[in-house]
Each structure stands twice: as C-alpha cells, then as structure tokens.
C-alpha cells in the first residue's frame, strides 16, 4: 500500500490509472478530430468536384461528358497508380482531415447548445399562458429560462437536479453562491475535474469519454454548417457554368447536367439531417454531462473527503451524511 493511501482507500496504483487514462484521452481526442474532418473532406469533395470539372471544361473548351462516365474514366485512369503514390495521398488526406477536424473539435459547444435550447423550449409542454409557470418549467427541465442563460454549467442547475431528487449534489454547485462570486461558472466544474483526475484517475476516464461524445457532436454540428456552404458554392458554380456554356438559353440541353447537381443536393440534405438531429439532443446531453461530473465527484469524495480542496471544504462538515441544507430545495418541499 502506498504511504498516501489510508485504510479505506482501495484505489489502484495511480501510475496504472494515469497510463490508462492517458491512452483513453488520446484515443477519444484523436478519433474525435479525425471523424468530423474526414466527414467534411468527403462532403466537400462530393460538392465541389463536379463543379470543378465543369469549370475546367468551360475554360479549356472541352465538351463535358456525363458525371457517371467521368467517374468511370477517372477510376480507370488511376487504377494502375503505384502503391507509393497511394500511400502519400492517404497520408496527406489523413493529416488534412485531422487538422480540419481539430479546428472544428475545439469550437465552443455553446452555440449549438443555445440553438438546441431554443428548439426544445418551443415544445408543447412549455406552452402556458402564465409566464412565471413557463419560466419555472424551463428551469426545472432545461436548467435555463431563456437563450441568453444557456452557458455551461447552467445557472439553474439546482432546480434541475432538485426536480429529479438529486439534492445530494447541491454541495458542489457553488456558482450561484454570493460567497464565491469571484469564481467563474466553469471554474467549479474544472476544479472538480482536476481533483477527480489527480486523486481518482480511474474514475476520470468515464468523464473524458462523456465529454468526447459532446465534443464530437458539437464539431459535427459545425461541420454540417460548413458543408452547407460548400453545397451552395458547388450548386452555384454548376448552374452558372452550364448557363454560360449554353448562352443563357433555356432548353432541353440542360437535362444531361442534372446529374452534376445531385451530389450537392444529397450532401445538403444529409448535413441538414445531421444538424437537426443534433439540435434535438445536445442540450440534454450537456445537462447529463454536468450531472455525471457532480455524481462522480460525490461518489469519489463521499468516503475520502480529505482529498477535497477549496472551495469544497464544507462538504466534509455538512454533507458527509448525504444531507442537503438547501433552503429552497425541491426535495425538501416534498
């Protein structure tokens, strides 16, 4: 047993836990960047390659062939390419996808979160003639009452957890406490995560996994917006190029070019589907992330409060028995 472990401390050796955590963090971070980056590259290729081909035909005076025949000729031309060139192409695309994914992966999830809250707040269960009743329902179900308040870890998270009988988590929610105004909202969550990571690294892997899912969802939302831009650009290029080729005359000669706008339409619809689906659940996903972190902190420090640091010292004195001292707690009302 290590010198810094007490009799009740049954944690595995910290070196083993940290190594396992580091590997998990690398995998989640790596795949979380590679997936959206690859999605964006594939979607952008489908949107821009047909338009680029038509622009090339217009500039060189070559009569364009159908998109299917162009694709077949292209694959026939590259099938005898040496493997070394394919390895270089794969490495370049892999690196480019990772860089693009990194730019989207690190973008703030707050914007899609706000959009998600706006959509969820329009559900029928929140429609009421009484404005105060609506605000109360929003705070209890979404932890916010208006779009401007959507900021992780949310100003009314106590009402949210109180509604669900999770009052034992109240000691860790200090961002509305007047005695701790010098801390920003996210500081409390970050402090808890640092304490868990250092003292209980075996429990921190699940937190990283949960946050990686949110980051992946958020980056996919941003990717969907970027893909829409590429689709619009590709569609506009095809339309303008075809009009120039035929002298802006409207006749049946345009029918063969319909296949050149089908990829843009497909990618646009796919990106819209992805965006709308994400907006229906990302706010709930982030709310669960707050609860997950708080519950992990509760289970980790319930038996070992000696590992807590400011501003959570009061936990050992007031909440070690699972009691809640919140005056307006929903659980106490019941």
N, C-alpha and C positions, 0 to 999 in steps of 0.2 A: 504493500500500500504506500502511496506517496505521502510525503510529510504534510502536504497542504490539503489532504483529504481527511475528513472526520469519519467517525464510525458509520454514520448514516449515508455517507457518500459512496454510491456504488457505480459511479460513472466509469466508463472505460478510460484507459490512458489517453491523456489529451493529445499526445503526438499522433496516435492512431486515428482519433476522431478528426483532428485538423487535416490530416492527409486525405481522409475520405471526403471531408467537406470541400477541400481544395479541388479534388477531382470532380465532384459533383458541380461545383460552381463553374469550373472550366467548361464542362460539357453543356450545361444549361446556357451559359453565356455564348459559347461557340455556336451551338445549334440555333439559339435564339436570334443570332445575327445572320447566319447562313440561310435559313429558311425564307425570311422575308426578302433578302437580297436576291436569292435565286428566283423567287416568285416575280419580283419586279423585272429582272432581266428577261425572263421568258415572256411575260406580258408585254414588255416594251418591244421585244423582237417581233411578236405577232402583230403589233400595232404599226410598227414603222417600216419593216422590211418590204411589204407590198407597196407602200407609198414611195419608198426609196427606189424601188425597181422602176416604177412608172416615171418618176422624175429623171432617172438615168436614161430611159428610153426617149423621153422628150428632149433631153439635152443632146443626145447622140444621134437623134433622128432614126432610131431603130423602132420597127413596129413591134409593140408588145405582144406577147403570147399569153395564153390563159394562165392563171395562177397555179393550177394543178400541173400543167405542163412545165411551167417554170420550176416548180418544186421538184418534179421528177428529173429534169435535166440537171438541176443543181446537185442532187444526190448522186446521180450517175457520174458527174464530173469529179466529185470528191471521194468516191468510194475507193480509189486507188491511192489515196494520200498516205504517205509514210506514217508509221506509228509515232515517231518522234515529234512530228508536227502536231498530231492529235494530243500528245502529252502537253506540249506547250500551250495549245489552245485551251485545254482543260485547266491548266494551272492559271492562265490569265483570267479565264471566266470565273474560276473558283475564288481567286483573290479579289476580283472586281465585285463579285456577289457578296463577299464578306465585308468589304469596305462600304458598299451601298447599304447592306443590312445594318452595319454598325451605326451609320448616320440616322437610320430610322429607329433602331433599337433604343437609342439614347434620348429620343424625343420624349417630352413630358407627357405622361398619360392623362394629364388634367383635361386637355381639350376634348378627346373622345369621351372622357368621363362626364364632362359637362353636357355634351351632346346626348349621351345616354340618359342622364338625369332629366333633361328636357323632354325626351320621348316618354320615359317611364312616368313622369309626373302628370302626363295627359291621360293616363289610364282612367277608366270609369270609376274605380274605387276612390279616386281622389277628387272627383267632381262633386261639389257640395255648395249650397248657397251660403253657408256660413263660412266666412273667410278664416276665422280662428280655428274652426274644426278642420279645415283643409290644411292649414299650417301644422296643426298637431299631428294629423295623419302622415304628412310628408316627413316630419321629423322622426316619427316613430318607425316608419317603413323605409325611408331613404336617407335618414340622418342629415337632411338638408331641407330647407323650406323654399329656397329659390336658387336659380342657376349660379348666381354670384357666390353662393356659400359652398359650392362644390370644390372643396380643397382638402385633400388627404391630410390628416386622418378624420376630417369632418367635425364641424362644430357641435353637432347634436348627436354624437355617437352614444352618449349616456342614455338618451331617450330611446335610441335604437336597441341597445343591449338590455335596458330595463324592460322593454316590451317583451323581450324574449327570456326573461328570468335569469340573465347572466350578470347579476349585480355583484358577484364576487370579483368581477374585473374592474369595478369602479376605482379601486386604489391606484390603478395605473393610468387613469385618464385625468391628467392634471392640466391640460392645455386651456381649460376654461376657469381654472382656479386663479383668483386675483393675486395669490401669493407667488405665482410662478409665471407672471406675465412676461418676464424677461426671456423666457424660452419661446422659441417659435413652435408652431404646432408639430412639425415633423421632428423636432429635436427629441421629443419624448419617445416617439417610436424608434428613432435611430439609437437613442440611449439604451432602450430595452434590447434592441437587436445586438448592439455591441456587447452588453452584459451577457446575453444568451450565447453569443458567438464565442466569447472568451471563456466563460465558466461552464457552459454546456454545449460544446460544439456538436455533440451527437444529435442534439435537438435542432440545431440551426440549419441542417441540410433541408428539412422539410419546408422551412421558411423561404429559403432560396428557391426551391422548386416551385413554390406557390407564386412567388414574385416573378419568376422567369415566365410563367404562364401569362401573367398580366402584361409583362413587357412584350412578349410575343404577340399578344392580342392587340396591344396598343400600336406596335410597329406595323402590324398587318392593316390596321385602320388607316395609318398614314400612307402605306403602300397603295391601298385602294384609291386614295385621292390622287396620288401621283400617276397611277395607271389611267385614271380618267383623263388626265391632261394629255398623256401620250395617245390615247384613243382619239381624242378630239383633234390633235395635231395630225395624226395619220389619216383620219377621215377627211379633214380639210385639204390635205395635200393630194389625196386621191381625187377628190372632187374637182379641185382647181386644175390639176394636171390633165384630167380627162376633158374638161371643158376647153382648155387651150388646144388640146390635140384635135378636137372636132370643131374648132372655130365657134364655140359657144352656141352651136345648133342643137336643138332638142330633137332627136330621132331615135330609131331602134338601135343605132350603133353603140349606144351606151349599155345595152343589156349584157354583153360579154364581160363588162368591167364590174358587174355586181359582186363577183367573187372576191374582188380586191378590197371591198369594204366589209365583208363578212368577218374577217378576223378582228377588226376593230369593234364591231358590234358584239361579238362573242366576249371579248376581253372586257368591254364596258359593262355588259350585263353581269359578268362574273364578279367584277370589282364592286358593283353596286350591291349584289347579293352579299358579298363578304362584309361590306361596310354596314349594311342594315342589320345583319345578324349580330355583328359585334356590338352595335349600339343598343341592342336589346338586353345585353347581359353584363357589359363591362363594369357598370356601376355596382351591380350586385357582387361582381367578382372582387372589386376593390374593397367593398364593405366586408366581405368574408375574409379578406386579407388582414384587415385591422383586427377582427375577432380572432383570427388564427394566431397573430402575433401576441395579443393580450392573453389568450388562453395558454399559449406555450410558456409565456412568462409566469403565469400563475402556477402552472404545474411544475415548472422548473424551480421556482423560488419558494414554493409553499413549504418544502421540507428543508430548504437551505437559504433562509433569508439573510444569512451572514454575507452572502455574495452580492447583496444589493448595494447600490451607490446612490448618492443624492441625485434627484430629489425624491427617491422612493424609500427613505428610511422608515417612514411611518407605517409601512406595510407590516413590518415585524411587530409593531406595538398594537395596532388596531385591527388588522385583518388576518392574522395568522390562524384564527379560528373560522375563517370564512364569513365573518360578519360584515355587513355593509352599513356604513354610517351616513350614507347619502340621505339628506332630509327629504328630497323630492323624488326619491327612487320609486320607480313603478312597482318594484317588488314589495316595498313597504306598504304601498297603498292597498295591495291585495291582502 
